Amino acid sequence: MSVNIDESACIGCGACTSACPLDLIELRDNVATLNDADACIECGSCVDACPLGVITL
């Protein structure tokens, strides 16, 4: 399993960046991007924080 971000649907609100306990998500050109998939602990915080549901595990 891994975190998937539908970049075409992301509105760049930043909710996921604040929710990630390891600071692995950043906004690039107003789109959420996972910086290090191998370091992700798949806690689901970003999934829960995304208001549009464009992040999945």
OpenMM code with the backbone's topology and positions (N, CA, C; nanometers):
from openmm import Vec3, app, unit

residues = "MET SER VAL ASN ILE ASP GLU SER ALA CYS ILE GLY CYS GLY ALA CYS THR SER ALA CYS PRO LEU ASP LEU ILE GLU LEU ARG ASP ASN VAL ALA THR LEU ASN ASP ALA ASP ALA CYS ILE GLU CYS GLY SER CYS VAL ASP ALA CYS PRO LEU GLY VAL ILE THR LEU".split()
positions = [
    Vec3(0.0835, -0.1185, 0.0000),
    Vec3(0.0000, 0.0000, 0.0000),
    Vec3(0.0880, 0.1248, 0.0000),
    Vec3(0.0375, 0.2297, -0.0597),
    Vec3(0.1089, 0.3567, -0.0557),
    Vec3(0.0093, 0.4708, -0.0716),
    Vec3(0.0532, 0.5881, -0.0355),
    Vec3(-0.0309, 0.7069, -0.0482),
    Vec3(-0.0351, 0.7479, -0.1949),
    Vec3(-0.1555, 0.7722, -0.2433),
    Vec3(-0.1741, 0.8198, -0.3803),
    Vec3(-0.2456, 0.9533, -0.3756),
    Vec3(-0.1935, 1.0499, -0.4468),
    Vec3(-0.2532, 1.1830, -0.4543),
    Vec3(-0.2973, 1.2059, -0.5984),
    Vec3(-0.4253, 1.2311, -0.6174),
    Vec3(-0.4760, 1.2640, -0.7501),
    Vec3(-0.4433, 1.4105, -0.7752),
    Vec3(-0.3280, 1.4320, -0.8353),
    Vec3(-0.2778, 1.5679, -0.8526),
    Vec3(-0.3666, 1.6525, -0.9423),
    Vec3(-0.4394, 1.5893, -1.0320),
    Vec3(-0.5271, 1.6655, -1.1212),
    Vec3(-0.6493, 1.7195, -1.0484),
    Vec3(-0.6831, 1.6598, -0.9339),
    Vec3(-0.7998, 1.7036, -0.8572),
    Vec3(-0.7624, 1.7862, -0.7335),
    Vec3(-0.6342, 1.7906, -0.6995),
    Vec3(-0.5873, 1.8643, -0.5819),
    Vec3(-0.6076, 2.0146, -0.6028),
    Vec3(-0.6620, 2.0819, -0.5000),
    Vec3(-0.6845, 2.2267, -0.5074),
    Vec3(-0.5764, 2.3055, -0.4332),
    Vec3(-0.4798, 2.2362, -0.3756),
    Vec3(-0.3684, 2.3030, -0.3094),
    Vec3(-0.4041, 2.3730, -0.1801),
    Vec3(-0.4991, 2.3178, -0.1068),
    Vec3(-0.5423, 2.3829, 0.0172),
    Vec3(-0.4405, 2.3701, 0.1302),
    Vec3(-0.3548, 2.2673, 0.1245),
    Vec3(-0.2511, 2.2494, 0.2247),
    Vec3(-0.2924, 2.1735, 0.3489),
    Vec3(-0.4148, 2.1248, 0.3536),
    Vec3(-0.4606, 2.0514, 0.4718),
    Vec3(-0.3748, 1.9275, 0.4969),
    Vec3(-0.3360, 1.8604, 0.3921),
    Vec3(-0.2559, 1.7391, 0.4060),
    Vec3(-0.1146, 1.7697, 0.4547),
    Vec3(-0.0605, 1.8833, 0.4130),
    Vec3(0.0748, 1.9189, 0.4553),
    Vec3(0.0797, 1.9420, 0.6057),
    Vec3(-0.0247, 2.0009, 0.6581),
    Vec3(-0.0317, 2.0245, 0.8029),
    Vec3(-0.0570, 1.8958, 0.8793),
    Vec3(-0.1276, 1.8030, 0.8167),
    Vec3(-0.1673, 1.6798, 0.8852),
    Vec3(-0.0567, 1.5747, 0.8912),
    Vec3(0.0349, 1.5770, 0.7972),
    Vec3(0.1388, 1.4737, 0.7921),
    Vec3(0.2340, 1.4877, 0.9109),
    Vec3(0.2418, 1.3852, 0.9961),
    Vec3(0.3273, 1.3956, 1.1147),
    Vec3(0.4767, 1.3941, 1.0816),
    Vec3(0.5118, 1.3507, 0.9627),
    Vec3(0.6527, 1.3449, 0.9240),
    Vec3(0.6912, 1.4541, 0.8246),
    Vec3(0.5984, 1.5450, 0.7954),
    Vec3(0.6223, 1.6552, 0.7010),
    Vec3(0.6721, 1.6053, 0.5657),
    Vec3(0.6083, 1.5016, 0.5142),
    Vec3(0.6502, 1.4428, 0.3873),
    Vec3(0.5729, 1.4971, 0.2681),
    Vec3(0.4695, 1.5772, 0.2924),
    Vec3(0.3902, 1.6316, 0.1832),
    Vec3(0.4143, 1.7811, 0.1743),
    Vec3(0.4379, 1.8270, 0.0532),
    Vec3(0.4547, 1.9701, 0.0313),
    Vec3(0.3725, 2.0119, -0.0899),
    Vec3(0.3480, 2.1413, -0.0985),
    Vec3(0.2771, 2.1956, -0.2140),
    Vec3(0.3794, 2.2434, -0.3155),
    Vec3(0.3659, 2.1939, -0.4367),
    Vec3(0.4489, 2.2390, -0.5489),
    Vec3(0.3543, 2.2871, -0.6573),
    Vec3(0.3642, 2.4132, -0.6900),
    Vec3(0.2741, 2.4730, -0.7897),
    Vec3(0.1278, 2.4502, -0.7526),
    Vec3(0.0971, 2.4657, -0.6225),
    Vec3(-0.0383, 2.4485, -0.5687),
    Vec3(-0.0937, 2.3084, -0.5854),
    Vec3(-0.0052, 2.2085, -0.5819),
    Vec3(-0.0452, 2.0685, -0.5892),
    Vec3(0.0313, 1.9923, -0.4810),
    Vec3(-0.0402, 1.9095, -0.4045),
    Vec3(0.0241, 1.8303, -0.2998),
    Vec3(0.1109, 1.7221, -0.3626),
    Vec3(0.2318, 1.7077, -0.3075),
    Vec3(0.3268, 1.6088, -0.3571),
    Vec3(0.3897, 1.5375, -0.2388),
    Vec3(0.3933, 1.4054, -0.2458),
    Vec3(0.4589, 1.3255, -0.1425),
    Vec3(0.6071, 1.3199, -0.1742),
    Vec3(0.6897, 1.3703, -0.0826),
    Vec3(0.8338, 1.3806, -0.1069),
    Vec3(0.9080, 1.2474, -0.0992),
    Vec3(0.8745, 1.1631, -0.0032),
    Vec3(0.9503, 1.0397, 0.0182),
    Vec3(0.8538, 0.9271, 0.0528),
    Vec3(0.8074, 0.8565, -0.0486),
    Vec3(0.7092, 0.7494, -0.0281),
    Vec3(0.7627, 0.6400, 0.0636),
    Vec3(0.8933, 0.6154, 0.0594),
    Vec3(0.9524, 0.5115, 0.1432),
    Vec3(0.9490, 0.5475, 0.2909),
    Vec3(0.9515, 0.6760, 0.3226),
    Vec3(0.9495, 0.7201, 0.4624),
    Vec3(0.8077, 0.7286, 0.5181),
    Vec3(0.7089, 0.7282, 0.4303),
    Vec3(0.5683, 0.7389, 0.4724),
    Vec3(0.5289, 0.6183, 0.5566),
    Vec3(0.4652, 0.6446, 0.6707),
    Vec3(0.4223, 0.5372, 0.7608),
    Vec3(0.2766, 0.4980, 0.7369),
    Vec3(0.2150, 0.5577, 0.6343),
    Vec3(0.0778, 0.5259, 0.5945),
    Vec3(-0.0199, 0.5342, 0.7114),
    Vec3(-0.0093, 0.6436, 0.7871),
    Vec3(-0.0945, 0.6623, 0.9041),
    Vec3(-0.2362, 0.7057, 0.8661),
    Vec3(-0.2505, 0.7637, 0.7455),
    Vec3(-0.3818, 0.8063, 0.6994),
    Vec3(-0.4213, 0.9466, 0.7394),
    Vec3(-0.3341, 1.0178, 0.8062),
    Vec3(-0.3675, 1.1538, 0.8489),
    Vec3(-0.3969, 1.2443, 0.7297),
    Vec3(-0.3197, 1.2310, 0.6242),
    Vec3(-0.3412, 1.3131, 0.5051),
    Vec3(-0.4731, 1.2771, 0.4367),
    Vec3(-0.5056, 1.1494, 0.4368),
    Vec3(-0.6317, 1.1024, 0.3783),
    Vec3(-0.7488, 1.1659, 0.4521),
    Vec3(-0.7442, 1.1621, 0.5846),
    Vec3(-0.8510, 1.2189, 0.6669),
    Vec3(-0.8598, 1.3695, 0.6529),
    Vec3(-0.7467, 1.4351, 0.6321),
    Vec3(-0.7445, 1.5817, 0.6265),
    Vec3(-0.7920, 1.6384, 0.4928),
    Vec3(-0.7813, 1.5617, 0.3866),
    Vec3(-0.8142, 1.6133, 0.2536),
    Vec3(-0.9646, 1.6355, 0.2391),
    Vec3(-1.0060, 1.7599, 0.2193),
    Vec3(-1.1501, 1.7904, 0.2117),
    Vec3(-1.2172, 1.7363, 0.0849),
    Vec3(-1.1380, 1.7087, -0.0175),
    Vec3(-1.1954, 1.6579, -0.1435),
    Vec3(-1.1785, 1.5085, -0.1601),
    Vec3(-1.1048, 1.4451, -0.0709),
    Vec3(-1.0854, 1.3013, -0.0793),
    Vec3(-0.9968, 1.2575, -0.1959),
    Vec3(-0.9032, 1.3427, -0.2348),
    Vec3(-0.8177, 1.3085, -0.3484),
    Vec3(-0.6920, 1.2336, -0.3074),
    Vec3(-0.6777, 1.2070, -0.1763),
    Vec3(-0.5648, 1.1289, -0.1273),
    Vec3(-0.6181, 0.9952, -0.0770),
    Vec3(-0.5573, 0.8876, -0.1241),
    Vec3(-0.6003, 0.7533, -0.0839),
    Vec3(-0.4802, 0.6700, -0.0433),
    Vec3(-0.5088, 0.5637, 0.0284),
    Vec3(-0.4053, 0.4668, 0.0647),
    Vec3(-0.4248, 0.3414, -0.0182),
] * unit.nanometer
topology = app.Topology()
chain = topology.addChain("A")
for resn in residues:
    res = topology.addResidue(resn, chain)
    for name in ("N", "CA", "C"):
        topology.addAtom(name, app.Element.getBySymbol(name[0]), res)
